[in-house]
Amino acid sequence: MSRPDRTAVVLVAAGRGLRAGAGGPKQYRTIGGQTVIHRAMQAFCEHPQVFAVQPVLHPDDTVMFHEAVSGLRHQTPAHGGATRQASVHAGLEALVDRKPDIVLIHDAARPFVTAAVISRAIEAAGRTGAAVPTIAVTDTIKLVGDSGNVEATPERARLRIAQTPQAFKFDVILEAHRRAARDGRSDFTDDAALAEWAGLTVATFEGDPANMKLTTPEDFLREEARLGAALGDIRTGTGYDVHAFGDGDHVMICGIRVPHNRGFLAHSDGDVGLHALVDAILGALADGDIGSHFPPSDNKWKGASSDRFLKYAVDRVSARGGRIANLEVTMICERPKIGPLRDVMRGRIAEITGLDISRVAVKATTSERLGFTGREEGIAATASATIRLPWDSEGRDNEGRSD
């Protein structure tokens, strides 16, 4: 029985993206709360037919890259060249030792590639040896000369817009790139054009209109609006937690170790702020509460750091295709004083959740010496979370529940 084709990916991310305006290389900017390059890369990393993802970077972007794609599997990045063509060639050479049968070449500035397009690319390359995704042209196209006058109107029915990932038998496209380098040809704008020059027949397969390349500031604005409209199921959840003081020399509050003359009596680390946030997120998801997911009767959570609980709740939102829009927590205590540590706590919550700090609020109040908090017997916390989940065309969220 023959083995299935081994498919690798070259992810081209060495460009500067100057047409996208200020803000650094466009592949490292965020869209929909996630970096462009993470979105572009994740689809390949999670595809069951892809065994290796080879990023190609600008040498100055290494630190940015690793921060942007944390948690995704990939090959050691290769350094790109002065042109896209040179960068692709560098990525192909970096894959030689992995011996792929098929290679997909994708622009990191196309963050909305789907698993279906990737599957079609792999199938087309295996069948034809060279293939590109295309979509039909819906507007009339004019060929305009240097004078600004129309010189011709091409037949629209035969025109297509080319996308990536472009798919090839690995050895064939590698040799085409090597030949172009030997011949001093560095002017090809995509790999299909280079393959045509090398004498290959390039087939096409169905692309995806959503698989657009982000090029201008307007592209980012439009796609942010589209993503926001898609996440139209807006949910709000609330949380509450309380822990009594016991022996100790510190307390954990919102992920920060705070020196104090008492400690918390708790099964885990007793972080009331993070516990309240976890309950708020789970409440917005209608997904139980912290006790149902991390029961105090389970000894494996004894002394556990509460950042694990908060990260888990955030991952539950991501698994539903959603985003967290805002987190707010209010501490109710006489001491320790929260005000001097407020921004440190906000920063820690932002770090755990992956949110921008502007989406995290930490507040504090007292109970005017009333009740158990007023007597300094413990600390309470309330929290709220606003999340956005996708709706399908029939008004159900992605667990199939109806409005």
C-alpha positions, 0 to 999 in steps of 0.5 A, a space after each residue: 500500500 503506497 503512503 499518502 502524499 506528504 504535504 508541507 507549507 511555505 508561509 511567506 511572511 517576509 514583506 514589509 506591507 507598506 501599503 497597509 499604512 502605519 503600524 508595522 508589518 501587516 502580518 503582525 497586526 491584529 484583526 478580530 483580536 488575533 494577529 494576521 499571521 496567527 490566523 493565516 498559519 493556524 489553518 495549516 497547522 491544524 489541517 490533518 494532511 499537513 505535516 510541516 509548516 515552514 515560515 519565511 520571515 524578515 530577519 528583523 521580525 523573529 521576536 514578533 513572529 514567535 510572540 504572534 504564533 505562540 502555541 502553533 507548530 512550525 519549522 524553524 523559520 527561514 530568512 526571506 529575500 528582497 522579493 517574494 520570489 526569493 523568499 519562497 525559494 528560501 522556504 522551499 530550500 529549507 524544506 528539502 530535508 523534510 522530503 515533502 511530496 506536495 508543497 502549498 505556498 501561502 501569503 501570510 497576509 491572507 488570514 482567512 484561508 479555510 480547511 476546505 480550500 487547503 484540502 482542495 489545494 492538496 487534491 489538485 496538486 496531487 492530481 495535476 502537479 501545479 494548481 492555483 485557487 481562483 475566483 471569478 471576476 464579477 466586474 468588467 475589466 478595462 485594459 488602460 494604457 499610459 495615457 489613461 485611455 481604455 485600450 481593450 475590454 477583456 472577455 470577463 468570462 475567461 478572467 480569474 483572480 488568483 489566490 493562495 495557497 498555490 499548490 505544486 509537486 515539491 520537486 517540480 516547483 523547487 527545480 523551477 525556482 532554482 532554474 529562475 535563480 540561475 537565469 537571473 529571473 526575479 520578477 515573478 509576482 506569484 509561483 504560478 507565473 514562475 511555473 508557467 515560465 518553466 513550462 508547467 501546465 497550471 490547473 485551477 481549483 475553486 478558491 474562496 472570496 473570503 480568502 482575500 489578501 490584506 493590503 490597504 488600511 481599508 482592507 483591515 477596516 472592512 474585515 474588522 467590520 465583517 468579523 464583528 458582524 459575524 460575531 453577533 451573539 453578544 453575551 454578558 455573564 457575572 461572577 462572584 467569589 469570596 474567601 476567608 482569611 487564614 494563616 499566611 503571609 500573602 494573598 493571590 489577587 488577580 494573578 498577583 502575589 500581594 504581601 499581607 499579614 494573612 493568607 486565604 483559606 482555599 482549596 486552590 490558591 484562593 484568587 477571588 478575582 480570577 475565580 469571579 472572572 472564570 464564573 463570569 465567562 462560564 456564565 456568558 457561555 451558559 457553561 456551568 460554573 467554576 465548581 462544576 469544571 474544577 470541583 473542590 473534591 478533586 485533589 488535583 486542584 489542591 493549591 492550583 494556580 488560578 491562572 489555569 482556571 482563567 485560561 481554561 475559560 478563555 479557551 472555552 470561548 475560543 472553542 466556540 469561535 468567539 471572542 472576549 470583548 471586555 472583562 471587569 472585576 471589583 474587589 471588596 475588601 478593607 485590606 490589602 489596598 488594591 489601588 496601587 496594584 490596579 494596573 499590574 493586576 490588569 496587565 496580568 489578567 491581559 497576559 493570561 487571557 490574551 486580551 489587550 489591557 484596554 479590555 480589562 478593568 480592575 476596581 476596588 471598594 470597601 464595605 464601609 467596615 460592615 460585614 465580614 469584609 468590613 471586619 477583615 475576615 476575608 475578601 469578596 469579588 464580583 466580575 462581569 464578562 462580555 463575549 461575542 459568539 457567532 450565529 449561523 444563518 438560522 439564528 443558532 449559535 455554534 452549539 445548535 441552540 436556537 434563539 
